[in-house]
Amino acid sequence: MRLFGEHGYRGTTITKIEAAAGLTPGAGGIYHHFKSKDAVLAAGIERHLARLAALRDIRRILTPLGDLHAELTLTARYILAELDHEAELLGFLAAEARNRPHLLADAIEQLVKTTFTGFAVFIADRSDPPLDANKAQAIAAVGLGSLFSSRLLTQVLGVQTPVDDDRLIATWVEMMANTMQAGTTA
């Protein structure tokens, strides 16, 4: 994924993939493992998605803690860490999504929609008073959107945000907790 993230799909050649994999560049050894460059990309994306699914399962075990602020803090730190860890994949998806929808649609679905849906369920379950699904989805969109944009500005556009992670997380947690505890009036 590093090569695809750095060079894009077109700039990532089979020769570069072979060299990065420790194979003799240009000898075609990669074809003993994969049928095509698309297959290499699909396997790389699948590996990233499997890791993210495992991490989501671990996160479910850690909650509920009985402390909304602690749960939100862990959630924010987890999301920011994953965005940092998946910077190459996210950059590639941002650059190539329109050109290769057949390869990337599932990855985008899992990375974005699954995350938003899971967070909306968390919000609905942990809000006091309970929120309906539509309100929880809107809060999830605002909450996750702010965390995503803090990283994507840097990773995709190269713009540094003027707020460090500790201040971002503390402010985000307060904002989310206040909104969730305000219930239907927020």
N, C-alpha and C positions, 0 to 999 in steps of 0.2 A: 504494500500500500504506500510505502514511503516513495517509491519511484513514481507511482501514479499521482500522488499528491504533489510531488516536486515538479514533474514534467508534463502532467496531463496524460490523457490516453494516447494521443497521437505521438507525443514526445517520448513515451515509454516503449522502447523497442524490445523485441525478444532477446536481442544481444545484451541489453542492459539488465533485463530480468535474469538471464543466465549468469551474468557476472555477479550480480547481487546475491544470487542463490549459491554461489560457490561452484558453479558449473563452468565448463570451458565456453567462453563467450563465442557465439556464432556457430557452435557445433551442433545445435539442435537438440541437445540433451533435455531441454525443458519439455519437449514433445513426448518424452517417455512418461511424463507425469500429467501433462495437460494437453488437450487437443488444440488450444488456440490461446491467444492473448486474452480474449474474452473469458475463457475458462479460468485463467490465472486471476483475472480481476474478480470474477464471481467467487472464487475460493477465498480470496483475500477479504472481500466484503463479508462473506459468510462467517469467517473466523472472527472478525470484529463483532458481528451481530451476536454470535454465540457467547462471546465474552460479556457483552452488554446484558444479554438475557440472564446469564449467571449472576451478574452483579445486581440486577433488579431483584432476583430471588433472595439474595443475601440481604438486601435492603428491607425486604418485607419481613424478614425474621427480626430485624432490629427495631421495628415499630409494632405497636404503639409503646412509647416509653412512659406515657402518662403526663408528659410535659410538652405542650405544643411548641414552645420556643425551642426546646432541645431537638425535637423532631424536625422542625423547619430549618434549624441550623445545620443538622446533619444532611438534610435534603439539599440545601444550597451548596454545602461543601462538596457533596457527592456529585452534583450536577456540574459544578465548575471544574472539578477534577476530571470528570469524564470528558467534558468539552476540551480541556487541555490535552488529555490523552488521545482523543480522537481528532485532533486538529488536522492531520493529514487526510483522514477520511472525509471530514466535513469540507475541507477546501476542495477536494476532488469532487464531492457531490455538488457543491455550489457551482463549480466550473463546468461539469459534464452532465448535469441532470437533464438538460434539454436535448443534448446530443445522443444520449444513450438511455432513454427512458426504459427500454426493455430490460436492461441490466440493473438499473438503479432504483426502480419504483419500489421494490420490496425493501431495500435498505432505507430509503426515505420514509416509507411507511413505518418501519420499526423504530427508526431513530426519532422521528418527530411525532407521528400520530400515537404510537404506543406510549410514549413518554407523557404527552399531553393527557391522554385518556386516563392513565394510571394516576397522574397527579390530580386530575379533576375528581376521581373517586376518593383519593386521600382527603382532599379539601371537603368534599361533601360529608365524608364520614367523621371528620375531626372538627367541623364547624359547630359553633354553639350560639344560637339555635341552628339545627340542621339546615343545610341549603339544598334547594332543588338542583337537579343535574345541569340545567341551563346556566344558572348562576355560578355553580362550581366550575363549569367549563370556561366561562368568561374570566373568572379569577385565575384559573390555571393558565389561560392564554396570556394574561397580563404578567403574572408571576414568572412563568417560564420564559416568556418573551424578553423580559428584562435581563434575566441571567444569560440567555442565549446571546442577546445583542452585546452584552458586556464583553463576551469572548469573540464574537464574530467580527466586531469592529476591528479588533486587533488582528485576528487570524486571517480574515479575508481582505480587509481594507488597509491593514497596517496602521490603524489609528489607535493610539494609546488612550484609554479612558483616564480621567483625572482622579478616580476613586480607587483606593487599594481594596483588596479582597475583604479584609476584616471590616472596613466601613461599609462596603457594599452588602456583605452578608448581614451585618447588624441592622442596617436600614431595611433591607429586604425582609428580614424576619419580623421586625416590628410592623412593617406595612402589611405583610401577609397575615400576621396574627390579628391585628386590629380589624382588617377586612373580614377575616373568617369569624371573628367573635362579634362583629356587628350584624352578622346574619343577613337578612333580606334588605336591610336599609342601606347597605354599602353600594 
